[in-house]
Amino acid sequence: MSHAVINPATEQEIRTVELTSAEETDAAIARAEAALPAWRDVAPGDRARLLRRFADAVDADIENLARLEVANSGHTIGNARWEAGNVRDVLHYYAAAPERLTGKQIPVPGGVNVTFAEPLGVVGVIVPWNFPMPIAGWGFAPALAAGNTVVLKPAELTPLTALRLAELAREAGIPEDVFQVLPGKGSVVGQRFVEHPAVRKVVFTGSTEVGKQIMAGCAAQVKRVTLELGGKNANIVFADADLERAAATAPYGVFDNAGQDCCARSRILVQASVYDRFLELLEPAVKGVVVGDPGQEATEMGPLISAEHRQRVASYLPDDTPVAFRGSAPEGPGFWFPPTVVTPSSASDPLLTEEVFGPIVAVVPFADEAEAVAMANDTAYGLSGSIWTSDVGRALRVSRGVEAGNLSVNSHASVRYWTPFGGFKQSGLGRELGPDAVEAFTETKNVFISTEGS
């Protein structure tokens, strides 16, 4: 069976991709299992060199990878270059891990006790359509570094950069069965990752609903999971903040990638005393977002991923929605949607409670610090968020009070490859990136060696 890959900016077919069947998935998993002993036994320094060569191959192909992502995902060319560069950087970062997977010597009577960090085995990585390149790298780079083999399923809508990364891995010398990319349906390929006993861990990024199903399926085999799921993140603006800067940057905290980002700050909570002024400052910033051809250097926001998704996003804006103002979007072909600011009055409004996953942001007032924290935490999610204030003490208090895994003060930065990333509550389980992520792809083995005579 084949699948037509569509350019969301033009609605034109780019190419067709053959979808992997359940039988082909099982065969790929068997090959990965067979390749495991040899890959695990590669000397740490040699495995590190192979990962560095993989990173260098990605670096040499950044422009091609970026253009592929522009065509396949509708990402702006600037974002796509950053995303390809992130894959390179993550590979370089975890290339240092094989030689640093040290254990411990623990004092015991009658002998020597040491621990080893052993690879889990075959790791299944399931990648979403919103950030196909970097999220793939966050899974396969530390897994390969720890000595695991990897089978990776890209989203059906966006398989092209993952397939190219597999080619680059081969060129770099990564054995073919050590890292395999299997385009296909989640209900087929992803389900086999969950059910197949040889897959010892599943790494999933996507909706909380699907993440729960994967977690339940993996529980049947006590299979390890890392889950990076949804978000309904708050951008909290206090009256003592630099309002001009907070308003100027707010659109880029939510409309980046057309709002198709689990870290999008889709709720802006503004202290009541400066609420009206903030909206005045926000309007020109929103209307100034350049929406258009994602291949153009000046473009800041591209299209939504599909007609189906555009319809879903539009469903959040019935005729009686309190829309404050909108930005612009092109006419004609493409799954375009204008940046939109709404001002719901009810805390139960779906615009404040559900992950829209599109370029819609709700702006609501709060009275004081306690209410701001309570409002930010009034969600099942807890992935990211921002806090704008000039008071260092307040910044620290609110950062500790907000239940989210990744917070920024006077900034919207969520991701740095050398720091941990993950969520609280129903935003996920486990952490990706940072110095400790590789440990999530290992088992601790304890060995006692007796020194007493026989």
C-alpha positions as CSV (number, residue, x, y, z in Angstrom):
1,M,0.0,0.0,0.0
2,S,1.3,3.5,-0.8
3,H,0.6,6.9,0.7
4,A,0.6,10.2,-1.2
5,V,2.7,12.9,0.6
6,I,1.1,16.3,0.2
7,N,2.7,19.8,0.3
8,P,0.4,21.7,2.8
9,A,1.3,25.0,1.3
10,T,0.2,24.1,-2.3
11,E,-1.9,20.9,-1.8
12,Q,0.2,19.3,-4.5
13,E,1.4,15.7,-4.2
14,I,5.2,15.5,-3.6
15,R,5.7,11.8,-3.9
16,T,4.3,8.5,-2.8
17,V,5.7,6.4,0.0
18,E,5.2,2.7,0.4
19,L,3.6,1.9,3.8
20,T,5.2,-0.8,5.9
21,S,2.9,-3.8,6.7
22,A,2.7,-5.6,10.0
23,E,4.6,-8.5,8.5
24,E,7.3,-6.2,7.2
25,T,7.5,-4.5,10.6
26,D,8.0,-7.8,12.4
27,A,10.8,-8.7,9.9
28,A,12.5,-5.3,10.6
29,I,12.2,-5.9,14.4
30,A,13.8,-9.3,13.9
31,R,16.6,-7.8,11.9
32,A,17.1,-5.2,14.6
33,E,17.2,-7.9,17.3
34,A,19.7,-9.9,15.3
35,A,21.9,-6.8,14.9
36,L,21.9,-6.0,18.6
37,P,24.8,-8.1,19.9
38,A,27.3,-6.8,17.3
39,W,26.2,-3.1,17.8
40,R,26.3,-3.5,21.6
41,D,29.8,-4.9,21.4
42,V,31.2,-2.1,19.2
43,A,33.9,-0.4,21.2
44,P,32.6,2.8,22.9
45,G,35.1,5.0,21.0
46,D,34.1,3.4,17.7
47,R,30.4,3.9,18.3
48,A,31.1,7.5,19.2
49,R,33.0,8.0,16.0
50,L,30.1,6.5,14.0
51,L,27.7,8.9,15.6
52,R,30.0,11.9,14.9
53,R,30.2,10.8,11.3
54,F,26.4,10.6,11.2
55,A,26.2,14.1,12.6
56,D,28.7,15.3,10.0
57,A,26.6,13.7,7.2
58,V,23.5,15.6,8.6
59,D,25.5,18.8,8.7
60,A,26.5,18.4,5.0
61,D,22.9,17.8,4.1
62,I,21.2,20.6,6.2
63,E,19.9,22.6,3.2
64,N,18.5,19.5,1.5
65,L,16.8,18.3,4.7
66,A,15.4,21.8,5.4
67,R,13.9,22.1,1.9
68,L,12.4,18.6,2.3
69,E,10.8,19.7,5.5
70,V,9.5,22.9,4.0
71,A,7.8,20.9,1.2
72,N,6.5,18.1,3.4
73,S,5.6,19.9,6.6
74,G,5.1,23.5,5.6
75,H,7.7,24.7,8.1
76,T,9.3,28.0,7.4
77,I,12.8,27.6,5.9
78,G,14.4,29.3,8.9
79,N,12.7,26.9,11.3
80,A,13.5,23.9,9.1
81,R,17.3,24.8,9.0
82,W,17.2,25.0,12.8
83,E,15.5,21.6,13.0
84,A,18.1,19.9,10.8
85,G,20.8,21.6,12.8
86,N,19.2,20.3,16.0
87,V,19.5,16.7,14.7
88,R,23.2,17.3,14.0
89,D,23.7,18.8,17.4
90,V,21.9,16.1,19.3
91,L,23.9,13.4,17.5
92,H,27.2,15.3,18.4
93,Y,26.0,15.6,22.0
94,Y,25.2,11.9,22.5
95,A,28.3,10.9,20.6
96,A,30.0,11.7,23.9
97,A,27.9,9.2,25.8
98,P,29.3,5.8,24.8
99,E,32.6,6.5,26.5
100,R,30.9,7.9,29.6
101,L,28.4,5.2,30.4
102,T,30.2,4.5,33.6
103,G,28.9,2.3,36.4
104,K,29.8,2.3,40.1
105,Q,32.0,0.4,42.5
106,I,30.0,0.0,45.7
107,P,31.7,-1.1,48.9
108,V,30.6,-4.5,50.1
109,P,32.1,-7.1,52.4
110,G,33.7,-10.1,51.0
111,G,34.3,-8.9,47.5
112,V,33.9,-6.2,44.9
113,N,30.5,-4.9,43.7
114,V,30.2,-3.1,40.3
115,T,27.3,-1.9,38.2
116,F,27.0,-1.7,34.4
117,A,24.7,0.3,32.1
118,E,23.4,-2.3,29.7
119,P,21.4,-1.4,26.5
120,L,17.7,-2.3,26.7
121,G,17.6,-4.0,23.2
122,V,15.4,-2.9,20.3
123,V,13.8,0.6,20.8
124,G,10.7,1.7,18.9
125,V,10.5,5.4,18.2
126,I,7.1,6.9,17.1
127,V,7.5,10.4,15.7
128,P,4.7,13.0,15.2
129,W,4.1,15.2,12.2
130,N,4.6,18.5,13.8
131,F,8.4,18.4,14.3
132,P,9.5,15.3,12.3
133,M,13.2,15.9,12.3
134,P,14.2,17.0,15.8
135,I,11.9,14.6,17.6
136,A,13.2,11.7,15.7
137,G,16.7,12.7,16.7
138,W,15.8,13.0,20.3
139,G,14.8,9.4,20.3
140,F,17.3,7.6,18.1
141,A,20.5,9.5,19.1
142,P,20.6,8.6,22.8
143,A,19.2,5.1,22.1
144,L,22.0,4.3,19.5
145,A,24.6,5.9,21.8
146,A,23.6,3.5,24.6
147,G,24.1,0.5,22.3
148,N,20.4,-0.2,21.4
149,T,19.1,-0.8,17.9
150,V,16.3,1.4,16.7
151,V,13.2,1.0,14.5
152,L,11.6,4.4,13.9
153,K,8.1,5.1,12.6
154,P,7.6,8.6,11.1
155,A,4.1,10.1,10.9
156,E,2.2,9.1,7.8
157,L,1.9,12.8,6.7
158,T,5.6,13.6,7.1
159,P,8.0,10.7,6.4
160,L,10.4,12.3,4.0
161,T,13.1,13.7,6.3
162,A,13.2,10.5,8.4
163,L,13.8,8.5,5.3
164,R,16.6,10.8,4.3
165,L,18.1,10.5,7.8
166,A,18.2,6.7,7.4
167,E,20.1,7.2,4.1
168,L,22.6,9.5,5.8
169,A,23.1,7.0,8.7
170,R,24.1,4.4,6.1
171,E,26.5,6.8,4.4
172,A,28.1,7.4,7.8
173,G,28.6,3.7,8.4
174,I,25.7,2.9,10.8
175,P,24.8,-0.7,10.0
176,E,21.5,-1.0,8.0
177,D,19.7,-3.1,10.6
178,V,20.8,-1.0,13.6
179,F,18.7,2.0,12.5
180,Q,15.6,1.4,10.4
181,V,12.9,3.8,9.3
182,L,9.5,2.2,8.7
183,P,6.9,4.6,7.3
184,G,3.4,3.3,7.9
185,K,0.2,3.6,9.9
186,G,0.3,3.9,13.7
187,S,-2.4,1.2,13.9
188,V,0.0,-1.1,12.1
189,V,3.6,-0.3,12.6
190,G,3.2,1.6,15.9
191,Q,1.0,-1.2,17.3
192,R,3.6,-3.8,16.5
193,F,6.2,-1.8,18.4
194,V,3.8,-1.9,21.4
195,E,2.9,-5.6,21.0
196,H,6.2,-7.2,19.8
197,P,8.1,-8.7,22.7
198,A,11.5,-8.0,21.2
199,V,10.8,-4.2,21.4
200,R,11.9,-3.4,24.9
201,K,11.0,0.3,24.9
202,V,8.7,2.6,23.0
203,V,9.4,6.3,22.7
204,F,6.2,8.2,21.7
205,T,5.5,11.8,21.0
206,G,1.9,12.7,20.2
207,S,-1.5,13.2,21.7
208,T,-2.3,12.3,25.3
209,E,-5.1,10.0,24.1
210,V,-2.9,7.9,22.0
211,G,-0.1,8.0,24.6
212,K,-2.5,6.5,27.2
213,Q,-3.2,3.6,24.8
214,I,0.5,3.0,24.2
215,M,1.2,3.1,27.9
216,A,-1.6,0.6,28.6
217,G,-0.3,-1.7,25.8
218,C,3.3,-1.6,27.0
219,A,2.2,-2.4,30.5
220,A,1.1,-5.9,29.4
221,Q,4.8,-6.7,28.9
222,V,6.2,-4.3,31.5
223,K,7.7,-2.5,28.5
224,R,9.4,0.8,29.2
225,V,8.0,4.0,27.7
226,T,8.9,7.6,27.3
227,L,5.9,9.7,26.5
228,E,5.9,13.4,25.4
229,L,2.2,14.3,25.0
230,G,0.0,17.3,24.9
231,G,0.2,20.8,26.4
232,K,-2.1,23.7,27.3
233,N,0.7,26.1,28.3
234,A,0.4,29.5,30.0
235,N,2.3,32.7,29.2
236,I,1.9,34.7,32.5
237,V,2.4,38.4,32.2
238,F,2.7,40.4,35.4
239,A,2.1,44.2,35.6
240,D,5.8,44.8,36.4
241,A,7.0,43.1,33.2
242,D,8.4,44.8,30.2
243,L,5.0,44.9,28.5
244,E,6.3,46.0,25.1
245,R,8.7,43.1,24.9
246,A,6.2,40.6,26.4
247,A,3.6,41.6,23.8
248,A,6.1,41.7,20.9
249,T,7.3,38.2,21.6
250,A,4.0,36.6,22.6
251,P,2.9,35.8,19.0
252,Y,6.1,33.8,18.4
253,G,5.5,31.8,21.6
254,V,2.2,30.5,20.2
255,F,2.1,30.9,16.4
256,D,5.5,29.3,15.7
257,N,4.9,26.3,13.4
258,A,1.3,27.7,13.0
259,G,0.6,26.8,16.7
260,Q,1.2,23.1,15.9
261,D,3.5,22.7,18.9
262,C,2.8,21.0,22.2
263,C,4.9,23.8,23.9
264,A,2.7,26.6,22.3
265,R,1.8,29.2,24.9
266,S,-1.9,29.2,23.9
267,R,-3.1,30.8,27.1
268,I,-1.8,34.3,27.8
269,L,-2.7,35.3,31.4
270,V,-2.3,39.0,32.0
271,Q,-2.5,40.9,35.3
272,A,-5.8,42.8,35.2
273,S,-4.3,46.2,35.8
274,V,-2.4,46.0,32.5
275,Y,-4.7,43.8,30.5
276,D,-6.1,46.4,28.2
277,R,-2.7,47.9,27.5
278,F,-1.3,44.5,26.8
279,L,-4.0,43.8,24.2
280,E,-3.3,47.2,22.6
281,L,0.4,46.2,22.2
282,L,-0.4,42.7,21.1
283,E,-2.6,43.6,18.2
284,P,0.1,45.1,15.9
285,A,2.5,42.3,16.9
286,V,-0.1,39.6,15.8
287,K,-1.0,41.5,12.6
288,G,2.7,41.8,11.8
289,V,3.4,38.1,11.8
290,V,4.4,37.2,8.2
291,V,2.2,34.3,7.0
292,G,2.9,32.9,3.6
293,D,5.1,30.7,1.4
294,P,7.3,28.8,3.9
295,G,10.1,28.6,1.4
296,Q,10.6,32.4,1.5
297,E,13.3,33.7,4.0
298,A,11.0,36.4,5.4
299,T,8.1,34.1,6.2
300,E,7.4,33.6,9.9
301,M,4.4,31.2,9.8
302,G,3.4,28.6,7.3
303,P,0.2,26.5,6.8
304,L,-1.5,23.9,8.9
305,I,-0.5,20.3,8.1
306,S,-3.7,19.2,6.3
307,A,-7.3,20.1,5.3
308,E,-8.6,17.8,8.1
309,H,-6.5,19.5,10.7
310,R,-7.5,23.0,9.5
311,Q,-11.2,21.9,9.9
312,R,-10.5,20.8,13.4
313,V,-8.8,24.0,14.4
314,A,-11.6,26.1,12.8
315,S,-14.2,24.1,14.9
316,Y,-12.9,26.0,17.9
317,L,-14.2,29.3,16.5
318,P,-18.0,29.2,16.1
319,D,-19.7,32.4,15.1
320,D,-20.2,33.6,18.7
321,T,-16.5,33.3,19.6
322,P,-15.2,36.5,21.2
323,V,-12.4,37.2,18.6
324,A,-10.4,40.2,19.6
325,F,-8.4,40.5,16.3
326,R,-6.8,38.4,13.6
327,G,-3.6,38.4,11.5
328,S,-3.5,37.6,7.9
329,A,-3.2,34.4,5.8
330,P,-2.9,33.8,2.0
331,E,-5.9,33.1,-0.2
332,G,-5.9,30.2,-2.6
333,P,-4.4,26.7,-2.3
334,G,-2.8,25.6,0.9
335,F,-4.1,24.9,4.4
336,W,-3.9,28.4,5.7
337,F,-5.3,29.8,9.0
338,P,-4.7,33.3,10.3
339,P,-3.2,34.0,13.7
340,T,-6.2,34.6,15.9
341,V,-6.6,36.2,19.4
342,V,-9.7,35.4,21.5
343,T,-10.9,36.6,24.9
344,P,-13.1,33.9,26.4
345,S,-14.9,34.8,29.6
346,S,-15.5,31.4,31.0
347,A,-12.7,29.2,32.6
348,S,-14.4,26.2,31.1
349,D,-14.3,27.5,27.5
350,P,-12.6,24.8,25.3
351,L,-10.3,27.6,24.0
352,L,-8.8,27.6,27.6
353,T,-9.0,23.9,28.4
354,E,-8.3,22.0,25.2
355,E,-5.2,21.7,23.1
356,V,-6.2,23.5,19.9
357,F,-2.9,22.8,18.1
358,G,-3.3,25.7,15.8
359,P,-2.7,29.5,15.7
360,I,-5.4,30.5,18.2
361,V,-4.4,32.1,21.5
362,A,-6.7,33.0,24.4
363,V,-5.9,36.1,26.5
364,V,-7.5,36.4,29.9
365,P,-6.9,38.6,33.0
366,F,-5.9,37.6,36.5
367,A,-5.9,39.5,39.8
368,D,-2.7,38.5,41.6
369,E,0.2,36.1,41.8
370,A,-1.8,33.4,43.6
371,E,-4.6,33.5,41.0
372,A,-2.1,33.4,38.1
373,V,-0.5,30.2,39.5
374,A,-3.9,28.7,40.1
375,M,-5.1,29.5,36.5
376,A,-1.9,28.2,35.0
377,N,-2.3,24.9,36.9
378,D,-6.0,24.6,36.0
379,T,-5.3,22.0,33.3
380,A,-4.7,18.3,32.9
381,Y,-1.4,19.2,31.2
382,G,1.9,20.5,32.4
383,L,4.5,20.7,29.7
384,S,5.9,24.3,29.4
385,G,5.2,27.9,30.0
386,S,6.5,31.4,30.3
387,I,6.6,34.0,33.1
388,W,7.2,37.7,32.5
389,T,8.2,39.8,35.4
390,S,11.0,42.1,36.6
391,D,10.8,40.7,40.1
392,V,13.4,37.9,40.6
393,G,11.7,36.6,43.7
394,R,8.3,36.4,42.0
395,A,10.0,34.7,39.0
396,L,11.3,32.0,41.3
397,R,8.1,31.6,43.4
398,V,5.9,31.3,40.3
399,S,8.4,29.0,38.6
400,R,8.2,26.6,41.6
401,G,4.4,27.0,41.8
402,V,3.5,26.3,38.2
403,E,3.2,22.5,37.5
404,A,5.1,22.2,34.2
405,G,8.3,20.6,33.2
406,N,9.8,23.4,31.1
407,L,9.5,27.1,32.1
408,S,11.1,30.2,30.8
409,V,11.3,33.6,32.5
410,N,11.2,36.6,30.2
411,S,11.6,34.2,27.3
412,H,9.7,31.5,25.4
413,A,12.6,29.1,25.0
414,S,11.5,25.5,25.6
415,V,14.1,23.3,24.1
416,R,17.8,23.1,24.5
417,Y,19.4,19.8,23.6
418,W,21.7,19.8,26.6
419,T,18.9,20.3,29.2
420,P,16.0,18.0,30.1
421,F,12.7,18.2,28.3
422,G,9.4,16.6,29.4
423,G,6.1,17.2,31.1
424,F,4.2,17.0,34.4
425,K,0.7,15.4,34.7
426,Q,-0.8,14.2,31.4
427,S,1.9,15.9,29.4
428,G,4.0,12.9,29.5
429,L,6.3,10.5,31.3
430,G,10.1,10.6,31.5
431,R,12.6,13.1,30.1
432,E,14.3,13.5,26.8
433,L,17.5,15.5,25.9
434,G,20.0,16.6,28.5
435,P,22.8,14.7,30.2
436,D,20.6,12.0,31.7
437,A,18.4,11.0,28.8
438,V,20.8,8.3,27.7
439,E,20.3,6.5,31.0
440,A,16.6,6.0,30.0
441,F,17.9,3.6,27.3
442,T,19.9,1.4,29.7
443,E,19.3,-1.1,32.4
444,T,21.5,-1.1,35.5
445,K,23.2,-4.5,36.1
446,N,24.7,-5.2,39.4
447,V,27.6,-7.7,39.7
448,F,29.2,-9.0,42.9
449,I,32.6,-10.7,42.7
450,S,33.6,-12.6,45.7
451,T,37.2,-12.2,46.8
452,E,37.0,-14.9,49.5
453,G,38.8,-18.2,49.0
454,S,36.8,-21.2,47.8
